[in-house]
Amino acid sequence: MEAQPHRPKLAVKTSCVAAPEKQQVCTGVRRNENFGKLQAGYLFPEIARRRRAHQEKHPDARVISLGIGDTTEPIPRFIADAMQRAAAGLGTLEGYSGYGAEQGRGEVREALCERFYAHVGRKASEIFVSDGSKCDIGRLQMMFGAGVSVAVQDPSYPVYVDSSVIMGMTGGYQEGRGFGGIQYMPCRPESDFFPDLRKVGRTDLIFFCSPNNPTGAAATRAQLTELVAHARERGSILIYDAAYALYISDPDCPRTIFEIPGAEECAIETCSFSKYAGFTGVRLGWTVVPEALRYADGQPVIADFNRIMTTVFNGASVVAQAGGLACLQEEGFKEMTELVAFYKENAEILRRAFTELGFSVYGGTNAPYVWVGFPGQASWDVFATILERCNLVTTPGSGFGPAGEGFVRASAFGHRDDILEAVERLKREFRGAK
């Protein structure tokens, strides 16, 4: 039989439904079906969309945001100067540096350990410097893969749930119940915003944030001891988000999960400079993976996280790391704690105002968030009412999980004049409403 000449394969083209005047040409690549499960987009872009619509409707209104937790005050001078010098140095032969260690500069890891973890037995080699804890949560999800089960606080930071959905760990969404396949751990006022762990079944991963975003609740030493015991007894790994730990002033509330004995055998901790030093745009954080943390087969988790970091990450910006190192020096740390104190004062102003108006108010003491109850009302409806009547943006509690329904979150990240103006607007509209 005569051999047939080789013919290259042609690209597959398929037609998609589009507007009648033009037919859309599509590839043959299937979309990740898990994106179809996500509801109405990520919470904060949806808030931004509604804010834009309100501004278009009321072009002369001065809208103040108490919504997204983005910092507003300038980065402290000592820290900013360090980054400026690092940036200028890149323009010289002596100061230039290219790729660095994916795990972070050695002096930054050492300084983080000395400032936050040496007293609880952690080592610099267990600390991975990154471009933020949100990014590290995504990398942790990648490391553990789609075949694990997940539990989350309810309400909680949406990234834990949304990244689990995208990875394929969940089923579909049910209104008022959340995503199938995720174990929601209700955290309500009557339980001091700590889950009843007796009702929580075994999962591979447990996401936990303290101080909590959005409720502002900081877990006590006794509560975290219970949480660590729960994880150890069930063979779970606790992913502990400590992004707001520096806001804690209550000595009974630990600033790191590693203050709890045994946590090194069951926990990973993420943290960030974003809300400490105004690094939301600079991007610098870290994750602590203890050498004692092991998979079921005895393999060290730290080895896999190191592989993830060296595979999909080229290390944090050298300029950002210079700023981080300055944050950890005495003068920089003093400036950073003063900035945290400023936002805590904002939180107290908001907390006091909502309380005086007769609302049920939580948080705002060990965290930059105030959690305000509106029983019997839908969170998005409350969001819309406050925006329409006060030109204030809040965050609807239901966006953080089913147990967040009936609440809104107010963020303390704002200029002082804006916070005071927001309070005056709330008092004008809601005094005597309760």
C-alpha positions as CSV (number, residue, x, y, z in Angstrom):
1,M,0.0,0.0,0.0
2,E,1.3,3.4,-0.9
3,A,2.2,5.5,2.1
4,Q,-0.1,8.5,2.5
5,P,1.7,11.9,2.7
6,H,1.7,13.5,6.1
7,R,-0.8,16.3,6.5
8,P,-0.6,18.7,9.4
9,K,-3.6,18.8,11.6
10,L,-5.8,21.9,11.2
11,A,-6.8,24.0,14.2
12,V,-10.4,23.2,15.3
13,K,-12.7,26.2,15.0
14,T,-16.2,26.2,16.3
15,S,-18.9,28.8,16.1
16,C,-20.4,30.4,19.2
17,V,-23.7,32.1,19.7
18,A,-23.2,35.9,19.3
19,A,-25.0,39.0,18.2
20,P,-26.9,38.5,14.9
21,E,-24.7,40.9,13.0
22,K,-21.6,39.0,13.7
23,Q,-20.8,35.3,14.3
24,Q,-18.2,34.7,17.0
25,V,-15.4,32.3,16.2
26,C,-14.3,30.2,19.2
27,T,-11.5,27.8,20.0
28,G,-12.0,24.1,20.7
29,V,-10.8,24.6,24.3
30,R,-13.4,23.9,27.0
31,R,-13.7,26.4,29.8
32,N,-13.0,25.4,33.4
33,E,-16.5,24.5,34.3
34,N,-15.9,25.5,37.9
35,F,-16.0,29.2,37.0
36,G,-19.6,28.8,36.1
37,K,-20.3,28.0,39.7
38,L,-19.1,31.3,41.0
39,Q,-22.0,33.7,41.9
40,A,-22.2,37.1,40.3
41,G,-18.5,37.6,40.3
42,Y,-16.1,38.2,43.1
43,L,-17.7,40.2,46.0
44,F,-15.5,43.4,45.8
45,P,-15.7,43.9,42.0
46,E,-19.5,43.6,42.4
47,I,-19.5,46.3,45.1
48,A,-17.4,48.5,42.7
49,R,-19.9,48.0,39.9
50,R,-22.8,49.0,42.1
51,R,-20.9,52.0,43.4
52,R,-20.2,53.1,39.8
53,A,-23.9,52.8,38.9
54,H,-24.8,54.9,42.0
55,Q,-22.3,57.6,41.0
56,E,-23.6,57.7,37.5
57,K,-27.1,58.2,38.9
58,H,-25.9,60.8,41.4
59,P,-22.9,62.5,39.7
60,D,-22.6,65.3,42.3
61,A,-22.6,63.0,45.3
62,R,-19.3,62.5,47.2
63,V,-19.3,58.8,47.9
64,I,-17.2,57.6,50.9
65,S,-16.1,54.0,51.0
66,L,-16.3,52.0,54.2
67,G,-16.3,48.9,51.9
68,I,-13.2,47.3,50.5
69,G,-10.4,47.0,53.1
70,D,-7.9,49.0,51.2
71,T,-5.6,51.2,53.2
72,T,-5.6,55.0,52.6
73,E,-2.8,56.6,54.6
74,P,0.7,57.1,53.2
75,I,3.4,54.4,53.8
76,P,5.4,55.7,56.8
77,R,8.5,57.7,55.9
78,F,11.3,55.5,57.2
79,I,9.8,52.5,55.3
80,A,9.1,54.5,52.1
81,D,12.7,55.9,52.2
82,A,14.1,52.4,52.3
83,M,12.2,51.4,49.2
84,Q,13.2,54.6,47.5
85,R,16.9,53.9,48.1
86,A,16.4,50.3,46.9
87,A,14.7,51.5,43.7
88,A,17.4,54.1,43.0
89,G,20.1,51.4,43.6
90,L,18.7,49.3,40.8
91,G,19.9,52.0,38.5
92,T,23.5,51.4,39.5
93,L,26.0,48.6,38.9
94,E,26.6,48.3,42.7
95,G,22.9,48.3,43.6
96,Y,21.4,46.2,40.9
97,S,20.1,42.7,41.6
98,G,18.1,40.4,39.4
99,Y,16.4,37.2,40.4
100,G,16.6,36.5,44.1
101,A,15.8,33.5,46.2
102,E,12.2,32.4,45.7
103,Q,11.8,31.9,49.4
104,G,12.8,35.5,50.1
105,R,16.0,37.4,51.1
106,G,17.7,35.7,54.0
107,E,17.8,38.9,56.1
108,V,14.1,39.5,55.6
109,R,13.3,35.9,56.7
110,E,15.6,36.3,59.7
111,A,14.0,39.6,60.7
112,L,10.5,38.2,60.3
113,C,11.4,35.3,62.5
114,E,13.0,37.5,65.2
115,R,10.1,39.9,65.3
116,F,7.2,37.5,65.2
117,Y,8.1,33.9,65.7
118,A,11.4,33.2,67.5
119,H,9.6,33.2,70.9
120,V,7.3,30.4,69.6
121,G,10.1,28.2,68.3
122,R,9.9,28.8,64.6
123,K,12.9,29.1,62.3
124,A,13.7,31.5,59.5
125,S,14.0,28.6,57.1
126,E,10.3,27.9,57.7
127,I,9.3,31.4,56.5
128,F,8.5,32.0,52.8
129,V,8.4,35.7,51.7
130,S,5.8,36.3,49.0
131,D,3.8,38.9,47.2
132,G,1.0,38.7,49.7
133,S,-1.1,36.2,51.8
134,K,-3.9,36.2,49.2
135,C,-1.5,34.9,46.6
136,D,-0.2,32.3,49.0
137,I,-3.7,31.0,49.7
138,G,-3.9,30.4,45.9
139,R,-0.5,28.6,45.9
140,L,-1.5,26.5,48.9
141,Q,-4.7,25.4,47.0
142,M,-2.5,24.5,44.1
143,M,-0.2,22.5,46.3
144,F,-3.0,20.5,48.0
145,G,-4.8,19.9,44.7
146,A,-8.5,19.3,44.0
147,G,-8.8,16.1,45.9
148,V,-9.0,17.5,49.4
149,S,-12.0,18.5,51.5
150,V,-12.4,22.0,53.0
151,A,-14.0,23.7,56.0
152,V,-14.3,27.5,56.4
153,Q,-15.5,29.9,58.9
154,D,-18.9,31.3,58.0
155,P,-18.7,34.2,57.4
156,S,-15.1,34.5,56.1
157,Y,-12.9,36.1,53.5
158,P,-14.3,35.1,50.1
159,V,-11.0,33.9,48.7
160,Y,-11.0,30.7,50.7
161,V,-14.3,29.6,49.2
162,D,-13.8,31.0,45.7
163,S,-10.4,29.5,45.3
164,S,-11.8,26.1,46.4
165,V,-14.6,26.4,43.8
166,I,-12.1,27.2,41.0
167,M,-9.9,24.2,42.1
168,G,-12.9,21.9,41.7
169,M,-13.3,21.0,45.4
170,T,-17.0,21.9,45.5
171,G,-20.4,21.3,44.1
172,G,-22.8,23.9,42.9
173,Y,-24.2,26.9,44.7
174,Q,-27.4,26.9,46.6
175,E,-28.9,30.2,47.7
176,G,-28.6,30.8,51.4
177,R,-26.6,27.6,51.9
178,G,-23.4,28.2,50.0
179,F,-21.5,25.7,47.9
180,G,-22.0,22.0,48.2
181,G,-18.9,20.1,49.3
182,I,-17.6,22.9,51.5
183,Q,-18.2,22.5,55.2
184,Y,-19.3,25.9,56.6
185,M,-18.6,26.5,60.2
186,P,-21.2,29.1,61.4
187,C,-19.7,31.9,63.6
188,R,-22.5,33.9,65.1
189,P,-22.8,36.4,68.0
190,E,-24.3,33.8,70.4
191,S,-21.2,31.7,70.1
192,D,-18.8,34.7,70.2
193,F,-18.1,34.2,66.5
194,F,-16.3,30.9,67.2
195,P,-17.6,27.7,65.5
196,D,-19.1,24.8,67.5
197,L,-16.4,22.3,66.6
198,R,-18.5,19.4,68.0
199,K,-20.7,19.9,64.9
200,V,-17.8,20.1,62.4
201,G,-17.0,16.9,60.6
202,R,-13.5,15.9,59.5
203,T,-12.0,17.8,56.5
204,D,-8.5,17.8,55.1
205,L,-8.1,21.6,55.3
206,I,-9.6,24.1,57.7
207,F,-9.4,27.8,56.8
208,F,-9.4,30.1,59.8
209,C,-8.8,33.8,60.1
210,S,-8.2,35.6,63.4
211,P,-8.9,38.5,63.8
212,N,-11.6,37.5,61.5
213,N,-12.5,39.3,58.3
214,P,-15.3,40.3,58.3
215,T,-16.6,40.0,61.9
216,G,-13.6,41.5,63.6
217,A,-13.6,38.8,66.2
218,A,-10.3,37.7,67.6
219,A,-10.1,34.1,68.9
220,T,-9.0,33.6,72.5
221,R,-6.2,31.4,73.6
222,A,-8.8,28.8,74.9
223,Q,-10.6,28.8,71.6
224,L,-7.5,28.4,69.5
225,T,-6.3,25.6,71.8
226,E,-9.7,23.9,71.1
227,L,-9.2,24.5,67.3
228,V,-5.7,23.0,67.3
229,A,-6.9,20.0,69.3
230,H,-9.7,19.5,66.8
231,A,-7.2,19.6,63.8
232,R,-4.8,17.2,65.5
233,E,-7.4,14.7,66.5
234,R,-8.9,14.6,63.0
235,G,-5.6,14.7,61.1
236,S,-6.5,18.0,59.4
237,I,-4.3,20.9,58.3
238,L,-5.2,24.3,59.6
239,I,-4.5,27.2,57.3
240,Y,-4.4,30.1,59.7
241,D,-4.7,33.6,58.2
242,A,-3.1,36.1,60.6
243,A,-3.3,39.2,58.3
244,Y,-4.7,41.4,61.1
245,A,-2.8,40.0,64.0
246,L,-1.0,43.3,64.8
247,Y,-4.4,44.9,65.5
248,I,-4.9,42.6,68.5
249,S,-4.5,44.4,71.9
250,D,-6.3,41.8,74.1
251,P,-3.5,39.7,75.8
252,D,-5.8,36.7,75.8
253,C,-5.9,36.6,72.0
254,P,-2.8,35.1,70.5
255,R,-1.1,37.0,67.6
256,T,0.1,33.7,66.0
257,I,-1.3,30.2,66.0
258,F,2.1,28.9,67.0
259,E,1.6,30.3,70.5
260,I,-0.6,27.2,70.9
261,P,1.3,24.0,71.8
262,G,1.1,21.4,69.0
263,A,0.2,23.9,66.3
264,E,3.5,23.2,64.5
265,E,2.2,19.7,63.8
266,C,-1.0,20.8,62.1
267,A,-0.9,24.4,61.0
268,I,0.3,26.7,58.3
269,E,0.2,30.5,59.0
270,T,-0.1,33.3,56.4
271,C,0.4,37.0,57.0
272,S,1.0,40.2,55.2
273,F,2.3,43.8,55.4
274,S,-0.7,45.0,53.5
275,K,-2.8,46.2,56.5
276,Y,0.2,46.8,58.7
277,A,2.3,49.3,56.6
278,G,-0.1,50.2,53.7
279,F,1.5,47.6,51.4
280,T,-1.8,46.8,49.6
281,G,-0.2,48.0,46.4
282,V,3.4,47.2,47.2
283,R,2.6,43.5,47.7
284,L,4.6,41.7,50.4
285,G,3.6,38.9,52.8
286,W,4.8,35.6,54.1
287,T,3.8,32.1,55.0
288,V,5.1,29.9,57.7
289,V,5.3,26.1,57.1
290,P,6.7,24.2,60.0
291,E,9.2,21.4,59.3
292,A,7.2,19.2,61.7
293,L,4.0,19.4,59.5
294,R,3.6,16.1,57.7
295,Y,1.3,14.5,55.2
296,A,-0.4,11.2,55.9
297,D,2.6,9.3,54.4
298,G,5.1,11.2,56.5
299,Q,6.4,13.5,53.8
300,P,7.1,17.0,54.9
301,V,4.6,19.6,53.7
302,I,7.4,22.3,53.6
303,A,9.2,20.5,50.8
304,D,6.1,20.7,48.5
305,F,5.5,24.3,49.3
306,N,9.1,25.1,48.5
307,R,8.6,23.3,45.2
308,I,5.5,25.4,44.5
309,M,7.3,28.6,45.3
310,T,10.3,27.8,43.1
311,T,8.0,26.6,40.2
312,V,5.4,29.4,39.9
313,F,7.0,32.3,41.7
314,N,10.3,34.2,41.2
315,G,10.5,35.8,44.5
316,A,9.0,39.0,45.9
317,S,10.1,42.4,44.5
318,V,13.5,43.5,45.8
319,V,12.1,46.9,46.4
320,A,9.1,45.5,48.4
321,Q,11.5,43.4,50.4
322,A,13.6,46.4,51.2
323,G,10.5,48.0,52.6
324,G,9.6,44.9,54.5
325,L,13.0,44.8,56.1
326,A,12.6,48.5,57.2
327,C,9.2,47.6,58.7
328,L,10.9,45.1,61.0
329,Q,13.6,47.5,62.2
330,E,12.9,49.5,65.4
331,E,12.1,52.8,63.7
332,G,10.0,51.2,61.0
333,F,8.2,48.9,63.4
334,K,7.3,52.0,65.6
335,E,5.9,53.8,62.5
336,M,4.0,50.7,61.5
337,T,2.4,50.2,64.9
338,E,1.4,53.9,64.9
339,L,-0.3,53.4,61.5
340,V,-2.2,50.4,62.9
341,A,-3.2,52.5,66.0
342,F,-4.6,55.2,63.6
343,Y,-6.9,52.7,61.9
344,K,-7.9,51.2,65.2
345,E,-9.0,54.7,66.3
346,N,-11.1,54.9,63.1
347,A,-12.7,51.6,64.0
348,E,-13.5,52.8,67.5
349,I,-15.2,55.9,66.0
350,L,-17.3,53.8,63.8
351,R,-18.1,51.3,66.5
352,R,-19.2,54.0,68.9
353,A,-21.4,55.6,66.3
354,F,-23.3,52.5,65.3
355,T,-23.7,51.6,69.0
356,E,-25.1,55.0,69.8
357,L,-27.6,54.6,67.0
358,G,-28.9,51.4,68.7
359,F,-27.5,48.8,66.4
360,S,-26.0,45.5,67.5
361,V,-22.3,46.0,66.8
362,Y,-19.3,43.6,66.9
363,G,-15.6,43.8,66.2
364,G,-13.8,47.1,66.0
365,T,-11.5,46.5,69.0
366,N,-9.0,43.9,67.9
367,A,-9.5,44.4,64.2
368,P,-10.1,47.2,61.6
369,Y,-13.6,46.0,60.9
370,V,-17.0,46.7,62.5
371,W,-19.7,44.1,62.0
372,V,-23.2,45.6,62.2
373,G,-26.4,43.6,62.6
374,F,-29.7,44.4,60.7
375,P,-31.9,41.4,61.8
376,G,-34.5,40.3,59.3
377,Q,-33.1,42.4,56.5
378,A,-31.1,41.2,53.4
379,S,-27.5,42.4,53.5
380,W,-27.6,43.6,49.9
381,D,-30.7,45.6,50.7
382,V,-29.0,47.2,53.7
383,F,-26.0,48.0,51.5
384,A,-28.3,49.6,48.9
385,T,-30.1,51.7,51.6
386,I,-27.0,53.0,53.1
387,L,-25.5,53.8,49.7
388,E,-28.7,55.6,48.6
389,R,-29.4,57.5,51.8
390,C,-25.9,58.3,53.0
391,N,-23.6,58.0,49.9
392,L,-21.6,55.4,51.9
393,V,-20.3,52.1,50.6
394,T,-20.3,49.2,53.1
395,T,-19.9,45.5,52.4
396,P,-22.9,43.2,52.5
397,G,-22.4,40.4,55.0
398,S,-23.9,37.7,52.8
399,G,-21.0,38.1,50.5
400,F,-18.8,36.5,53.2
401,G,-21.0,33.4,53.5
402,P,-24.6,32.3,54.5
403,A,-24.1,33.2,58.2
404,G,-23.3,36.8,57.1
405,E,-26.8,37.5,56.0
406,G,-28.4,40.3,58.0
407,F,-25.1,42.1,58.6
408,V,-22.9,44.7,56.9
409,R,-19.2,45.3,57.4
410,A,-17.7,48.8,57.8
411,S,-14.0,49.2,57.2
412,A,-11.8,51.5,59.3
413,F,-9.4,52.0,56.4
414,G,-10.1,55.6,55.6
415,H,-9.0,59.2,56.0
416,R,-10.0,60.5,59.5
417,D,-12.1,63.3,57.9
418,D,-14.0,60.8,55.8
419,I,-14.6,58.6,58.8
420,L,-16.0,61.5,60.8
421,E,-18.1,62.6,57.8
422,A,-19.5,59.1,57.4
423,V,-20.5,59.1,61.0
424,E,-22.3,62.4,60.7
425,R,-24.2,61.1,57.6
426,L,-25.2,57.9,59.5
427,K,-26.4,59.9,62.5
428,R,-28.5,62.2,60.2
429,E,-30.2,59.3,58.5
430,F,-30.5,56.6,61.2
431,R,-30.9,58.4,64.5
432,G,-34.0,57.1,66.1
433,A,-34.5,54.5,63.4
434,K,-34.0,51.6,65.8
